Amino acid sequence: MKKMILMASLIIATGVQLFAQQFKADTKTSKIEWVGKKVTGQHNGEINLKKGELTLKKGNIVKGNFTIDMLSIVTLDLQGEWKEKLEGHLKSADFFDVEKHNTASFTITGSEAKADEKGNTHIIKGNLTIKGITKSLSFPAKITVKDNKLVAIADITINRTDYDIKYGSGKFFEGLGDKMIYDDFEIKLNFGAVATK
């Protein structure tokens, strides 16, 4: 009887290790790129992942929490005075209001395996919080796990007006002409994480 209990305990413990892995974000290799478009062109830049962790079970991400450092937002397509001006504007109350909201967050509530023609392997589901406003968000991603390392690559579209970022939006202001800024901005995510147990 004792042997059976011991064997059952070993099987359960092994199962947990095989089917539920914890991963911690590698903030040095993870990259978050953004693209914002307007009538007359576009701008692009990067923003840093501050911290993150997730749980993988049977090949699917079942939960996760990530914090983005809004103070780190930079523009890559401009230099000098124009670069400083745009970065300052993005950090202002017109956009992300980083003085009051210096972080954003994404909480994964689940995922499902779903391959597509673009090479994505999963649909990630969760809640995105920007400026204290939380909205549900789902997107396709390519997830690979090898040698206790996880990589997730995704293209994500976010409507900024969902988070009370209305500056230059044709939805809220008339007569903007070529000064109009499109509501959707794009995120290119290349996320890396390392298994902790």
C-alpha positions, 0 to 999 in steps of 0.5 A: 500500500505504501509503495502504491502511494509513493508511486502515485506521488511520484507520478503526480510530481512528474506530471506537474513538472512535465505539464506545468512550467513556470517561465520568467521574462528575459527583459534583455532579449525581449523587444516591443516595437511600436508603429503609429500612423498618421495621414502624412506618414508614420513613426516607429520606436520601442518600449521596454518590458519591465518584468513578466512571468507565465505558466505553460501547461501541455503546450498552452500558456494558461496564465501570465502577467507582464509590466511595460515601462511607459517611461522607456518609450523612444522614437527611432525614426527621428533625431535631435530636437524632433525626436525629443519633441515627439517622445515628450508628446507621447509621454504627455497627457495627450497620449500615455500620461506617464507622469500618472501612469508610468506602467502598462500591463498585460494579463494572460487569461489563457491561450489555445492552439490555432495555426494559421497561414502566417506561421502563428501557432496560438491565440493569446487571450488576456486583458491589457491595461493602459492609463488605468483602463483595462480592455480584453485583448486577443491576438495570434502568436507564434510560440516555440519552446526549446531547451527550457526557453520560450519565444513568442512572436506576435503582431498586435493591433491596438485601438488607442481610443479604447484607452482614452487616447483621443489626440488627433483622432478623427473619431472625436475631432472634425476638420483635422485634415492631414493632422489626423492620427489613425486610432490603431497603432501596431505592436511587434512583439518578440518575447523571450522567457526562461524556465524557472522550474 
